[in-house]
């Protein structure tokens, strides 16, 4: 069951800013006020889509944020399907949506630069702002930084973050740039394109689902951009910390599924075999460090990938990883740990 507080005749804005929430009362209390304060009402409305929370989230919204519109689901649909359902509800009324994490704080007018860019660049299917760390505001944040890329093996990296090395923001990446993927921490999408490519893959549940979505948008002929003149501050790890085996499982499994879906059939098997060998090295590293929880997570990820991959009967015509750098080589052997080194 879904309840939604929106009516077509009451929607003059073009953008729906959607915060997906599940038992995140503390995040709503801490960060929603900044979103309400700094989101320009002339172009956007703020929504909270609640994924069947059992804490005090809904009561908090009703009591302290009566002007924030809500979409209330009766159960937890996960990150991917939660946003799919919310955007499906709102697409008849809004041209664009922003998928905004509940642990994001905004300052000043963060949204207008992205909105103006989308309006003036019809070839753009999605954009992201500059994403900085909430705890270390002088640094980029791991999940998106100043725009996302993929290497030839499908490893994601960012303008401002290579593997675990995060750069200080000195304005070095302040120009707009076309990217391979835009971060789901603050992702502005064209609603019609989002729905036409199938939205976020609910089988992913969470993690890397926005990279898969962006890959499909690019296969559909649209561009992805980072627009750093707007900035947000992301806490990160709001759902799962980086060292959590559940997160390791989802990242390893979903990365393989993403490659299976979006690479052309010719050469796909070879690329997947190579990636699974590289994942085996990651498993060996976990074992050597006596991190048995994450080692088991890698094994489960490969097992479940083998079970799930058959549902993806796709054969894209273009290999979007062709000609990309090898980040493992660049980072670990050549010691290139900044995006500007490439």
Secondary structure, DSSP 8 states (H G I E B T S, - for coil): -EEE---GGG---SEEEEEEESS-HHHIIIIIHHHHHHS-TTTEEEEEEEES--SSHHHHHHHH-TTSEEEEESS--HHHHHHHHHHHHHTTT-SEEEEE-TTEEE-SS-SHHHHHHHHH-TTEEEEEEEEEESSSTTBB-TTTTT-EEE-TTS-EEETTEETTEE-B-SSTT-S-EEESB--TTEEEEEHHHHHHTT-S-GGG-SSSHHHHHHHHHHHTT-EEEEEEEEEEEE---SSS-TT-HHHHHHHHHHHHHHHHHHS-HHHHHHHHHHHHHHHHHHHHHHHHTT-HHHHHHHHHHHHHHHHHGGG-----S--TTTT---HHIIIIIS---SGGG-
